[in-house]
Structure formats: structure tokens, C-alpha cells
Amino acid sequence: MTKEVHRLGGLASRKRFADPEWRKYHAECVRRAWKNPEVRKSHLEAIRRVAQDPKRRERISRGVRRAFQNPEVQKRHSDSVRRCRRDPKVRKRVSEGVRRAWKDPVFHAKMKAKLQARSQRPEYLKNLSAGVSKWFKDNADVVKKRCRNRKWRAKLSRAQKKAYREGRRVPCGACVMPHPTSYFERCIEQELCKRGVAGFISQFRIAGTRYCADLYFAKQKLIVEIDGHPSHYLERASADRRRDRRLRQLGFHILRLRRRDLRRGFTFCVAVVVCKLEEVND
């Protein structure tokens, strides 16, 4: 009997929510109620009680997942989120709430463990890369338009500098932060180990700068950059030149293994590195 009552109640609620006027009236009522401090306090306490119960949490998450399988629900939800994000007050409130949550050490440790567990699942990484690729394809015109905008580029540069000062990860930039080692870098490291060449560090963050070296020999202050990717000869060429000039001013020696060196074989590249080390030592 109770299940039947719940089923009929659910059908009636869905029928009501299908009416846009009723949804608008319901939203206004909820807004008025939440302006009352006592109502807000009681609702927050009830939400906390539900969040502490694993069974109820699982039941709610199942219901949300089931609802989000409907394309109409997904579209309606994404439209409402876009409308909310256009409001500067809402954006500010959301960002403040996220910062407050991440300052909590328990929440920080929990989310870090959760993200690390996710990143080890191949299907999650596959779906993530597919989603990012799809977003860039869908928004290619917007990205190009923003990149042409000087104000937006200046704003991004300020954000990068601020992140570097605060010790956080920088969003983008040529060889600014440690990146995954490429195939060429791994092969050259293996060849160096076979030849008995020691004393180098892979993906080393150079102190006092915002740069990361592919291979760094600390004793000789030699930085070896392995430029196997075509981007080093296209969009990153000027950034690489500025970086080399800055590092040479700080007293570092730079050796760049170009694509033509890599074509001659990894043994040849290792021989070039050994010759450079001997030259620096002399």
C-alpha cells in the first residue's frame, strides 16, 4: 500500500513539474522560504542528516543517475547552470564556497584520494580525453577568438603569474610545469643508464624559475632539452628561445637535441650529451 501511494505521488509530482508555470511558482515559493533563517537552518540540518546516512545517499545518487539518463533532463539542467553562471553574484558565491570547502583538510584529503583513484582507471581517462576533445572541437571558434583578444591573454598571463607566486600549478605555458615524459625522453634516459652516465634528474623543476628541464645534470648545471615534438618548431619556438636566454643569464648550460639528432639514433644523442658534459667539465 505504501509503495503504491509513493508511486502515485511520484506520478502526480512529475505531471506537475511538466508544467512550466507550476515550476516557476514552485521556484518562487522555495526562494521565499529560503529567505527565512529558521527554514534555512532546519533544511540544512535535514540535508546534513541525509548526507550522513549511506543508504539514503546511495538511493538519492541512484535516482539522480537515472534522471540524468534522460536527454531532456540533461539539457534542462545544463541550460539552468549556464543561466546561473551568467550572474556575477552566483559565480562569486560558488567560487567562495569551493575555496572554503577546499581549505578543509579532511575534504581536501578525501577529494585528492578520490581523484587519484579515478586517474588510475583507463576508462575514466578515455572518457575524459574524449570529452575534452569534443569541447575543443565544439568551441574552436570561441577559443580562437579569445586567443586573439589581448585583454584575455593579459588576464591569463596574470593568472599564471599569481599561481606561480602562490606555488600552485600553472594552467598552461611552454615547459612551465613538469609534464609526462615522452617516448624520446624515456629512450634517451635508458641509453644514458646503459652507458653508465649518472648524475642526471628527469623532469627537474629549476629552483628560482618557473621552468622544468627534461634532463638536468646538477653538478655541471647542464640542461638537456629533447625537442621531438613538432610544437617546438611551430608555436613554442619563440617561447623556447626566451627560456634559453633567461636560463643562460642565470649561468646554466643548454643543450637541445633536435629532431634531426633523434633521427640519427639514440646512441648518437647520448654521445652528443657525453661530449657536452666533457666540454662543460673542461
Summary of the structure (lengths in Angstrom):
residues: 282
radius of gyration: 27.5
end to end distance: 91.5
largest distance: 91.5
contacts: 637
relative contact order: 0.04
helix: 71%
strand: 8%
